[in-house]
Amino acid sequence: QVRVVESGGGLVQPGGSLRLSCVLSGNIFRSYTMGWYRQAPGEQRDLVATITSGGSANYADFVKGRFTISRDNAKNTVYLQMNSLKPEDTAVYHCNARHRITDSEYWGQGTQVTVSS
């Protein structure tokens, strides 16, 4: 059974940094495109960034230049380095794993990121 588990959220001041981690277990990590999404209260879930098994990354315009997605295939882990955080980045951040052939996808339960002074 595939499991996706996030960690690393918390409270940070505007301009600060956080690094989120997401571990996939139960299947072959390299088979999945990994992504981070976020959802603020009362809002839809938005794509933040994705990264293919080969390392090609894609970002939403609102995080370009501030966030970096990366993956360590040996550790079955994807990361989201978030710098220059703004209050509007406050949301629950969810990790997504999408199988590159079958399109099966799995979601983590999310980790809360709060940017506030």
C-alpha positions as CSV (number, residue, x, y, z in Angstrom):
1,Q,0.0,0.0,0.0
2,V,1.4,3.4,-1.0
3,R,1.7,6.0,1.7
4,V,2.7,9.6,1.4
5,V,3.7,11.4,4.6
6,E,4.6,15.1,4.9
7,S,6.6,16.9,7.6
8,G,8.3,20.2,8.3
9,G,5.5,22.7,8.6
10,G,5.3,25.2,11.3
11,L,5.1,28.9,12.2
12,V,7.5,31.3,10.6
13,Q,7.8,35.1,10.4
14,P,7.5,36.9,7.0
15,G,10.7,36.7,5.1
16,G,11.7,33.4,6.8
17,S,12.3,29.9,5.4
18,L,11.0,26.4,5.9
19,R,11.7,23.1,4.3
20,L,9.0,20.6,3.8
21,S,9.7,16.9,3.3
22,C,7.5,14.1,1.9
23,V,8.3,10.4,2.1
24,L,6.7,7.8,-0.2
25,S,6.6,4.2,0.9
26,G,5.1,1.1,-0.5
27,N,6.1,1.4,-4.1
28,I,9.0,2.4,-6.4
29,F,9.7,6.1,-5.8
30,R,11.2,6.6,-9.3
31,S,7.9,5.7,-10.8
32,Y,6.2,8.8,-9.5
33,T,6.1,12.4,-10.4
34,M,5.9,14.2,-7.1
35,G,4.2,17.4,-6.3
36,W,3.3,19.9,-3.7
37,Y,-0.1,21.6,-3.5
38,R,-1.5,24.0,-1.0
39,Q,-4.9,24.9,0.3
40,A,-5.8,27.9,2.4
41,P,-9.1,28.0,4.4
42,G,-12.0,28.5,2.1
43,E,-9.9,28.3,-1.0
44,Q,-9.3,25.6,-3.7
45,R,-6.2,23.4,-3.6
46,D,-3.5,25.0,-5.8
47,L,-0.5,23.5,-7.5
48,V,2.8,24.8,-6.0
49,A,5.4,22.7,-7.8
50,T,6.1,19.3,-9.4
51,I,9.1,17.3,-10.1
52,T,9.5,14.3,-12.4
53,S,11.5,11.2,-11.7
54,G,14.2,12.7,-13.9
55,G,14.3,15.9,-11.9
56,S,12.5,18.3,-14.2
57,A,10.7,20.9,-12.1
58,N,7.7,23.0,-12.7
59,Y,6.5,25.9,-10.5
60,A,3.4,28.0,-10.0
61,D,4.1,31.7,-10.9
62,F,3.4,32.8,-7.3
63,V,6.4,30.8,-6.0
64,K,8.9,31.1,-8.8
65,G,12.2,32.4,-7.4
66,R,11.2,31.7,-3.8
67,F,10.5,28.0,-3.6
68,T,12.6,25.1,-4.8
69,I,11.4,21.5,-5.2
70,S,13.9,18.7,-5.2
71,R,14.0,14.9,-4.7
72,D,16.3,12.3,-3.4
73,N,15.4,9.0,-5.1
74,A,17.7,7.1,-2.7
75,K,15.7,8.3,0.3
76,N,12.2,8.1,-1.4
77,T,11.8,11.8,-0.4
78,V,10.8,15.0,-2.1
79,Y,11.5,18.4,-0.6
80,L,10.1,21.9,-0.8
81,Q,12.5,24.6,0.2
82,M,10.5,27.8,0.8
83,N,12.3,31.1,1.2
84,S,11.1,34.7,1.5
85,L,7.8,33.5,2.9
86,K,4.8,35.8,2.8
87,P,1.6,35.8,4.9
88,E,-0.3,34.7,1.8
89,D,1.8,31.5,1.7
90,T,-0.1,30.4,4.8
91,A,-1.9,27.1,4.0
92,V,-2.0,23.4,4.4
93,Y,0.7,21.9,2.1
94,H,-0.1,18.5,0.6
95,C,2.3,16.1,-1.1
96,N,1.1,14.3,-4.2
97,A,2.5,11.3,-5.9
98,R,1.3,10.5,-9.4
99,H,2.4,7.3,-11.2
100,R,4.0,8.2,-14.5
101,I,2.4,5.4,-16.4
102,T,-0.9,4.5,-14.7
103,D,-1.7,8.0,-13.4
104,S,-2.7,6.5,-10.1
105,E,-2.2,9.2,-7.5
106,Y,-1.8,9.4,-3.7
107,W,-2.1,12.3,-1.3
108,G,-0.6,13.0,2.1
109,Q,-2.7,14.4,4.9
110,G,-0.9,17.7,4.8
111,T,1.3,19.9,6.9
112,Q,0.3,23.4,8.1
113,V,2.5,26.3,7.2
114,T,1.7,29.6,8.9
115,V,3.5,32.8,8.0
116,S,2.8,35.5,10.6
117,S,4.6,38.0,12.8
